[in-house]
Amino acid sequence: MALMLSKTYDALVAAGAPEDKARAAAEEVAGMNARLIRLEITTSIGAVGVLILLLKAFI
């Protein structure tokens, strides 16, 4: 079973979405969230690498 955001699922069902579509949408949002977190981590690592290179160049 895929990762799902339960609060998103509950909100969609409460708004009247069918359970199968609410589940699919909540899983898709969870997947997008995971991709954004990976992008954030990769960007942070890249920024630290650039900072280290700049410090080495000037020290």
C-alpha positions in Angstrom: 0.0 0.0 0.0 1.3 3.5 -0.9 1.9 6.2 1.6 -1.2 8.3 2.1 -1.9 11.6 4.0 -4.8 10.7 6.3 -5.9 14.2 7.0 -6.0 15.0 3.3 -8.0 11.8 2.7 -10.5 12.6 5.5 -11.0 16.2 4.2 -11.7 15.0 0.7 -14.2 12.4 1.9 -15.8 15.0 4.2 -16.1 17.3 1.1 -18.0 14.6 -0.7 -15.3 12.9 -2.8 -15.8 9.1 -3.4 -13.4 7.1 -1.1 -11.4 5.6 -4.0 -10.8 9.0 -5.6 -10.0 10.6 -2.2 -7.5 7.8 -1.5 -5.8 8.2 -4.9 -5.6 12.0 -4.4 -4.1 11.7 -0.9 -1.5 9.2 -2.2 -0.6 11.5 -5.0 -0.2 14.5 -2.6 2.0 12.3 -0.3 4.2 11.4 -3.3 4.6 15.0 -4.3 5.5 15.9 -0.7 8.2 13.2 -0.6 9.7 14.5 -3.9 9.8 18.0 -2.6 11.6 16.9 0.6 14.2 15.0 -1.5 14.6 18.2 -3.6 15.0 20.3 -0.5 17.7 17.9 0.9 19.6 17.8 -2.4 19.5 21.6 -2.7 20.8 22.0 0.8 23.6 19.6 0.2 24.5 21.4 -3.0 24.5 24.7 -1.2 26.8 23.4 1.5 29.2 22.0 -1.1 29.3 25.4 -2.9 29.9 27.2 0.4 32.8 24.8 1.2 34.4 25.4 -2.2 34.1 29.2 -1.7 35.6 29.0 1.7 38.5 26.9 0.4 39.1 29.4 -2.4 39.4 32.4 -0.1 41.1 30.8 2.9 
